[in-house]
Amino acid sequence: MNKSNKTNPGCLWRRCEDCFHQQHAILWPALSRTANLLVILNVSLFFLTGAVTRQGYRFPVYSLALLAVATLFILMPLGLHHRLWFYLSVLFLYVVSGWLLGASIVYWFEHPA
């Protein structure tokens, strides 16, 4: 392999895309199951306990909204499911939603009802 190909950023992106194409049948269901877990955690920790309505804390609502948007991106037949950038954008929405959930849990521990 040529040394210039190892440092070429286009070659790195192409290798990442090839790897994604080989494993996208595994990655998308794993991402979908992660979304289901985040929704269950959000609802059981904050909505069933009444922490959102009593204290007016909105991060769980924002987290669920981001999860809904990401799930719609997964379910809508846009024809982009085989693109790495689309997967990374949905993954970014899940990461932000998980961060909001984590911030909600920290807030919940610091301000008990």
C-alpha positions as CSV (number, residue, x, y, z in Angstrom):
1,M,0.0,0.0,0.0
2,N,1.3,3.4,-0.9
3,K,2.2,5.7,2.1
4,S,0.2,8.6,0.6
5,N,-3.0,6.5,0.8
6,K,-2.6,6.0,4.5
7,T,-2.6,9.7,5.2
8,N,-5.2,10.7,2.7
9,P,-8.4,11.7,4.5
10,G,-10.6,10.6,1.6
11,C,-9.1,7.1,1.8
12,L,-9.9,7.0,5.5
13,W,-13.5,8.0,4.9
14,R,-13.8,5.5,2.1
15,R,-12.5,2.7,4.5
16,C,-15.0,3.8,7.2
17,E,-17.8,3.7,4.6
18,D,-16.8,0.2,3.5
19,C,-16.8,-1.0,7.0
20,F,-20.2,0.6,7.6
21,H,-21.6,-1.1,4.5
22,Q,-20.4,-4.5,5.8
23,Q,-21.9,-4.0,9.2
24,H,-25.0,-1.7,8.7
25,A,-27.3,-4.7,9.2
26,I,-26.0,-5.0,12.7
27,L,-25.5,-1.3,13.5
28,W,-29.0,0.0,12.7
29,P,-30.9,-2.5,14.9
30,A,-28.4,-1.9,17.8
31,L,-29.1,1.8,17.5
32,S,-32.9,1.2,17.4
33,R,-32.7,-0.9,20.6
34,T,-30.6,1.8,22.3
35,A,-33.4,4.3,21.5
36,N,-36.0,2.0,23.0
37,L,-33.9,1.7,26.2
38,L,-33.5,5.5,26.4
39,V,-37.2,6.0,26.0
40,I,-38.0,3.5,28.7
41,L,-35.4,5.1,31.1
42,N,-36.8,8.6,30.4
43,V,-40.4,7.6,31.0
44,S,-39.8,5.4,34.1
45,L,-37.4,7.8,35.8
46,F,-39.0,11.1,35.3
47,F,-42.6,10.9,34.0
48,L,-43.9,8.1,36.2
49,T,-42.3,9.6,39.3
50,G,-43.8,13.0,38.4
51,A,-40.5,14.8,38.5
52,V,-41.2,16.6,35.2
53,T,-44.6,18.0,36.1
54,R,-43.9,18.9,39.7
55,Q,-40.5,20.5,39.3
56,G,-40.9,21.9,35.8
57,Y,-37.7,20.2,34.7
58,R,-37.7,19.9,30.9
59,F,-34.5,18.0,29.9
60,P,-36.4,14.6,29.8
61,V,-39.0,16.2,27.4
62,Y,-36.2,17.5,25.1
63,S,-34.5,14.1,25.3
64,L,-37.7,12.3,24.2
65,A,-38.3,14.8,21.4
66,L,-34.8,14.2,20.1
67,L,-35.4,10.4,20.3
68,A,-38.7,10.9,18.4
69,V,-36.9,12.8,15.6
70,A,-34.2,10.2,15.4
71,T,-36.7,7.4,15.3
72,L,-38.6,9.1,12.5
73,F,-35.4,9.4,10.5
74,I,-34.9,5.7,10.9
75,L,-38.5,4.8,10.0
76,M,-39.0,7.2,7.0
77,P,-38.0,5.6,3.7
78,L,-35.5,8.3,2.7
79,G,-33.2,5.9,0.9
80,L,-30.3,7.2,3.1
81,H,-29.9,4.2,5.4
82,H,-26.8,3.0,3.5
83,R,-25.0,6.3,4.0
84,L,-22.5,6.7,6.7
85,W,-23.1,10.4,7.3
86,F,-26.9,9.7,7.8
87,Y,-26.1,7.0,10.4
88,L,-23.6,9.3,12.2
89,S,-26.2,12.1,12.2
90,V,-28.8,9.8,13.8
91,L,-26.2,8.6,16.2
92,F,-25.4,12.2,17.1
93,L,-29.1,12.7,18.0
94,Y,-29.0,9.7,20.2
95,V,-25.8,10.9,21.9
96,V,-27.3,14.3,22.6
97,S,-30.5,12.6,23.9
98,G,-28.4,10.4,26.2
99,W,-26.5,13.4,27.4
100,L,-29.8,15.1,28.3
101,L,-30.9,12.0,30.1
102,G,-27.6,11.9,32.1
103,A,-28.0,15.5,33.0
104,S,-31.5,14.8,34.1
105,I,-30.3,12.0,36.4
106,V,-27.6,14.2,37.9
107,Y,-30.2,16.9,38.5
108,W,-32.5,14.4,40.0
109,F,-29.8,13.3,42.5
110,E,-28.9,16.8,43.4
111,H,-32.5,18.1,43.9
112,P,-34.5,15.2,45.4
113,A,-38.3,15.7,45.4
